[in-house]
Amino acid sequence: MVRRREDGYHELQTVMYPVRELYDLITIEPLDSLDVEFESRGIIVDCPADKNLCVRAARLMQQRYATRGVRITLNKRVPFGAGLGGGSADATAVIVAMNDIFELGIDRPTLSSLAAELGSDTTFFVYDSAQYCTGRGEIMEPVEVNLSGKWLVVAKPQEGVSTAEAYGGVTPAVPTDNLCELVSRPVSEWQGSVVNDFERHILVSHPRIAEIKHSLLDSGAEYAAMSGSGSAVFAIFAQCPELNFGTETFVHKELIK
């Protein structure tokens, strides 16, 4: 977190990396009407349908390109309130799908601009590759991060962290080290140098998140940190780890290829 901006947003420096095997499933069907129909399955999301980012994305496309309506079915599998960008990925998927379904021919830069209207990290899911993100998170450039052959673990406790809580307690500071240079080093050198500024206060107010992070490190993780504004923690292992967090903690493991 670099600074608070006059427009109310925060200036960020972060790296985002795609997780391939943890995702929501979205089905989009064109309608003959202008309606936007929405059905959510899987993890229950505490959000009115008309406020869901999928619906907002569809209506944005209708406003800009006068498309017909769509029926959206969301099978929610990515925990929310986790800092994993699940909702942002869904919104971007709707924009990209409607571009294809209605053969609009929108180029990638324009898709990115559309996605950015719905959130600060939505643009990332247009590119779907490791990106160094600045501005409020929507300005991106490719960054080389080599995690091939590593095991990724994502662990999320039942509790979540609201955006207001995360950003309200963070202390902005200009970093002394170049983040792109730091992540180009071996993962074993990241701990203590690649840091998440949100952790300073979130791990104090949410000791369960801190406990999960320390448990992952104690289990042999080369690196562990809170994902975005939390509450999920991710860790990178050289070998597939044996973990036991109990049923109250969501755990995802995958081999990065």
Beta strands, then each sheet from edge to edge (+ up, - down):
strand 1: 3-4
strand 2: 10-11
strand 3: 14-16
strand 4: 25-30
strand 5: 36-42
strand 6: 70-76
strand 7: 131-134
strand 8: 139-142
strand 9: 151-156
strand 10: 223-226
strand 11: 233-237
strand 12: 250-255
sheet 1: 1+ 2-
sheet 2: 3+ 7- 8+
sheet 3: 4+ 6- 5-
sheet 4: 10+ 11- 9+ 12-
end
